[in-house]
Amino acid sequence: MLVRSVHPVEWADSLCLPLLVEAISAGFPSPADDHLQNPLNLDEALIPHPGATFLMRVDGDSMKGCGIFSEDLVIVDRSLNPVDGSVIIAVLDGEFMVKRFRQSNGRILLAAENPDYPPIVIQDGSDFHVWGVVTYVVHGLEVG
């Protein structure tokens, strides 16, 4: 899965939306509760480090198993250090890509979330670095 475009996060005004106090059930219905909490500031909730955060549009299907699809936007925080299992933006030989970061026994693997794509083993001397850590994915839902 490649990164098609990179956009720095810039806010003219904050986006605040009403937030329902109760969580919405994704299983069996629960009684409705119409009580609203203070508005949720999406800037603060999704982007704790605005100076280090970018939006990137992805292209491809190698990460569909973790819910990242072609045309999705990912929110990427460059101030975070990856840990084993993080979804990252990697740069390998000058190419941006979205992969799962795996580190074991001193070796780094870039794993896809699609069985059609084998993991990429980072070889000594490769031109590789972690560009940022993916913190959120934004994608629309198809309507009937």
N, C-alpha and C positions, 0 to 999 in steps of 0.2 A: 504494500500500500504506500503510495507516494504522496508527498505533500505538494499540492498544486499551487497554493498561494499562501503568503504570510502577511498578516495585518497587525500592526501594533495596536494595543488597546488605548484608545483616547476617549475620555468622557467629557462631554460638554456639560451635561446635567446628569444627575443620578437617576436611575430608573427604580422607582419604588412602586410595589404592587401590594394590594391587600393580601394578607396571609391568614388562612383559616386556622384556628387554634388546634382543631382536631386533625389528625392524619386521615387521609382518605383510604378506605378499605379497598384492597385489590382482591379480596376473597369474598366472604359473605358480607352482605350489606349490614351496616350498623346504623343506629338512629342518627339522623342528621343533626348537626350542631351549627347554628348560624352565627356563632360568636366569632368576630374577627379580632385578630391580634393587631398590634401595631404594624404598619406597612413593612414589608421586607425589602431592604435595599439590595438589589441584585448585584450591584458593584461590590458591596462589602461581603455578600454571601459567596460569590463566585470568584472574586478577584482580590485576594488579600494583598498581593504584591503588584499593583498596577504598573509600576515602572519596569517590571520584569516579565510581564504577561503579554502574550500574543494570541491572536486567533489565527488558525490555519485551516484551510480547506483541504480535505483528503481526496484521494483518487485511488480506487481499487477495492478489492474485497478480501485482502489478507487478514483483516482484523474483525471480520463480521462476527466471529464467535464471542467477542467481548462487547458487541453492540456498537462498533464503529463501522459505518458504511460509507461507500463512495458518495461524495458530495456533502458529507457531514462537516460541521465545524468542530474543531477541538480547541479547548482553552489550554494553553501551554504556559507553564510557569518556569522560567529560566533560573529562578533563584533556588529551586529545590534540587536536592541531590537524589538520584534514583536509588532505590533499594531493590533487591531481588524481587521480581514480580511487578515492578512499576511498568506502566505503559509510557513509553518515551518517544520523543522525536530524536532520531539518530541521524547523524551525517556520516555516511560511509562512502569514501572515494568521491566526495563532493555532491552526493545525492541525499536529499532529505527523505526519510522514511519513518513510518509509524510502526513500532514493534514493541513486544513485551521484552523487557530487560531481564536476562537471566545471568546470574553470576555464580559459578561453582568451581571450586578447586583452582582458583586463579584464572579461570577461563570465562570469557563473556560470550553469550549467545544472544542473538536477536531472534525471538520466536514469533511466528505468526499465530493467529487465532483462527486458522483455517487449515484443515489437514492437507489441502492441495499445495501448500507452500512449506518447504523444509526450513528448519532453522538455519540462520546464518551464523557461522562460527567466526568470530573476530580473530584473525591471525596476527601474530606479532608483526609489527611494521605496517599494519593497515592504517590508512588515513581514516581514523574513526574518532568521533567524539559524541557525547550526549549533548544535544542542543537544549533540551528542556524536558520537563515531565508533564504529561497530559493529566489534567485535573478534572476536566469535565468534557462531555460530548454533547453537542447540540444537533439534533436532527428532527425533521418534521415527520409527521405520521401521514400515511396515505389515507385519503378520504375516498370511500366507496366509489 
